[in-house]
Amino acid sequence: MSIIIFLSLICMPLMDFLIRSEINLPLQPTPFLVVLGNVQDGGSPHIGCAKSCCAVLWENPDPQRKVTCLGLVDPVNEQSFIFEATPDLPEQLKALHMFAPFQKDDIPNGIFLTHAHIGHYSGLMYLGKEAFNSHQTEVFVMPKMQFFLEKNGPWNQLINEENIEIQPLTNQVYHPINSLIKVKPFLIPHRDEYSETVGYQIEGPNKTAIFIPDIDKWHEWEEDITEKITLVDYAFIDGTFLDSGEINHRDISEIPHPFISETMDLFSSMPLKEKNKIYFIHLNHTNAGLNNNSEQTKKIRNLGFHVANYLEKFPL
């Protein structure tokens, strides 16, 4: 009997390795990103919209339609972060907590903001005393965004009540958030009425991602987006509109974004492996790319690109 026990003790680790390999489980935990929303600031269905893109959703809301947000989970250091504080923050933090059960509550270790448009920071209100009443939740911001929060209510109340603690960032300077992950903000051109706008480069132990949910046009940026893509593993980039015909009731020059059609043309000569890195995010409620079964979404996929999907995970 003792010989059998001895042999089983030797074989069990080997069997465990083989079983885990067979079902593709990671042998070691690794940090990862998770998509917590892919819709433009106003959400979907969109206020005042009676078009076909929203009509059905008023009667039967799609629980996966959340405003653009990325979650970052590090199971090694037992930390979690989010990029953007959206109007859907409560549901997004609940979803993030599912991926980070080590957190004692739904509040992450930190929040990174890109700019002061309503879909990207207004969710901070839920951290106030009227809601969660958080204590010193770290909010990572650039200088003008810091000034905006400090000088305007109700946001400065969050600071004064110590619901949030501002953590300043510097353009093109890495901020190490722990031993495995570092984040670098970089300035991008956008309608900067109240703050500057940044994208983020997120580097894990094995892979790197960029997050650019809002930009005016690629040619207005001092960096070359096609070159930028070659240096990363994932690119979550502005896919607000499919093409110029999508918004016919507003002056499109007032809301400039690179159309998905333009971005795909820009990358048309790039190898498939580069196209495969691109995940369109921040889609307007009129954008047929929000429907995974639409002909437009199928075309995006057929050309080698992707639309970022709710709760989709990306190992770092």
Long-range contacts (C-beta under 8 A, 24 or more apart in sequence): 26-315, 29-75, 29-76, 30-75, 30-76, 30-204, 30-205, 30-206, 30-315, 30-316, 31-72, 31-73, 31-74, 31-75, 31-76, 31-180, 31-181, 31-204, 31-205, 31-315, 31-316, 32-72, 32-73, 32-99, 32-204, 32-313, 32-314, 32-315, 32-316, 33-70, 33-71, 33-72, 33-73, 33-202, 33-209, 33-234, 33-313, 33-314, 33-316, 34-70, 34-71, 34-72, 34-73, 34-95, 34-96, 34-99, 34-311, 34-312, 34-313, 34-314, 35-69, 35-70, 35-71, 35-236, 35-279, 35-281, 35-308, 35-309, 35-310, 35-311, 35-312, 36-66, 36-69, 36-70, 36-71, 36-82, 36-92, 36-95, 36-96, 36-310, 36-311, 37-66, 37-67, 37-68, 37-69, 37-84, 37-86, 37-88, 37-92, 37-310, 38-66, 38-68, 38-280, 38-281, 38-282, 38-283, 38-290, 38-307, 38-308, 38-309, 38-310, 39-65, 39-66, 39-67, 39-68, 39-282, 39-283, 39-284, 39-285, 39-290, 40-67, 40-68, 40-119, 40-240, 40-282, 40-283, 40-284, 40-285, 40-287, 41-67, 41-68, 41-86, 41-87, 41-117, 41-118, 41-119, 41-120, 42-119, 42-284, 42-285, 43-67, 43-87, 43-88, 43-119, 43-285, 44-285, 44-290, 45-285, 46-285, 46-286, 49-285, 51-286, 53-285, 53-286, 53-288, 53-290, 54-285, 64-309, 64-310, 64-311, 65-290, 65-310, 66-91, 66-92, 66-310, 67-119, 68-119, 68-120, 68-213, 68-281, 68-282, 70-211, 70-236, 71-95, 71-96, 71-99, 71-108, 72-181, 72-202, 72-316, 73-99, 73-100, 74-178, 74-180, 74-181, 75-100, 75-102, 76-180, 77-178, 77-179, 77-180, 78-102, 78-103, 79-108, 79-109, 79-177, 79-178, 80-108, 80-109, 81-108, 81-109, 81-110, 81-111, 81-112, 81-177, 82-108, 82-110, 82-111, 82-112, 83-111, 83-112, 83-114, 83-200, 83-202, 83-211, 84-111, 84-112, 84-113, 84-114, 84-119, 84-120, 84-121, 84-123, 84-213, 85-111, 85-113, 85-120, 85-121, 85-122, 85-123, 85-124, 85-139, 86-119, 86-120, 86-122, 86-123, 87-118, 87-119, 87-122, 87-123, 88-123, 89-123, 89-124, 89-126, 90-126, 92-123, 95-311, 99-313, 106-132, 107-132, 107-134, 107-137, 108-137, 109-138, 109-177, 110-137, 110-138, 110-139, 110-140, 110-167, 110-177, 111-137, 111-138, 111-139, 111-140, 111-164, 112-140, 112-183, 112-185, 112-200, 113-139, 113-140, 113-141, 113-145, 114-197, 114-198, 114-199, 114-200, 114-211, 114-213, 114-214, 115-145, 115-190, 115-192, 115-194, 115-195, 115-196, 115-197, 115-198, 115-214, 116-145, 116-148, 116-193, 116-194, 116-195, 117-191, 117-214, 120-213, 120-214, 121-145, 121-149, 121-155, 124-149, 124-155, 124-158, 124-164, 125-154, 127-158, 127-163, 127-164, 128-154, 128-157, 128-158, 128-161, 128-163, 129-161, 129-163, 133-163, 134-163, 134-164, 135-162, 135-163, 136-162, 136-163, 136-164, 136-165, 137-163, 137-164, 137-165, 138-164, 138-165, 138-167, 139-164, 139-165, 139-166, 139-167, 140-167, 140-169, 140-175, 140-183, 141-166, 141-167, 141-168, 141-169, 141-195, 142-168, 142-169, 142-170, 142-171, 142-185, 142-187, 142-195, 142-196, 142-198, 143-168, 143-196, 144-192, 144-194, 144-195, 144-196, 145-195, 145-196, 147-195, 148-194, 148-195, 169-198, 171-198, 174-203, 180-204, 180-205, 181-205, 181-316, 186-223, 188-212, 188-214, 188-215, 188-221, 189-215, 189-216, 189-217, 189-220, 189-221, 190-214, 190-215, 190-216, 191-216, 201-232, 202-316, 203-316, 204-315, 204-316, 205-316, 206-315, 206-316, 207-233, 207-234, 207-314, 207-315, 207-316, 208-232, 208-233, 208-234, 208-316, 209-233, 209-234, 209-235, 209-236, 209-314, 209-316, 210-234, 210-235, 210-236, 210-237, 211-236, 211-281, 212-236, 212-237, 212-238, 213-237, 213-238, 213-281, 213-282, 214-238, 214-240, 214-257, 214-282, 215-257, 215-258, 216-256, 216-257, 217-256, 217-257, 217-258, 218-258, 218-262, 218-263, 218-266, 225-266, 226-266, 226-267, 226-270, 226-274, 229-267, 229-270, 229-274, 229-277, 229-278, 230-274, 232-277, 233-277, 234-277, 234-279, 234-314, 235-277, 235-278, 235-279, 236-279, 236-281, 236-308, 237-263, 237-278, 237-279, 237-280, 237-281, 238-280, 238-281, 238-282, 239-263, 239-280, 239-281, 239-282, 239-283, 239-287, 239-289, 239-307, 240-282, 240-283, 240-284, 240-287, 241-284, 241-286, 241-287, 242-287, 242-288, 242-289, 242-296, 246-284, 246-286, 246-287, 247-284, 247-286, 260-287, 260-289, 260-300, 260-305, 264-300, 264-303, 264-305, 267-305, 268-303, 272-304, 275-303, 275-304, 275-305, 276-304, 276-305, 276-306, 278-305, 278-306, 279-305, 279-306, 279-307, 279-308, 280-305, 280-306, 280-307, 280-308, 281-307, 281-308, 283-307
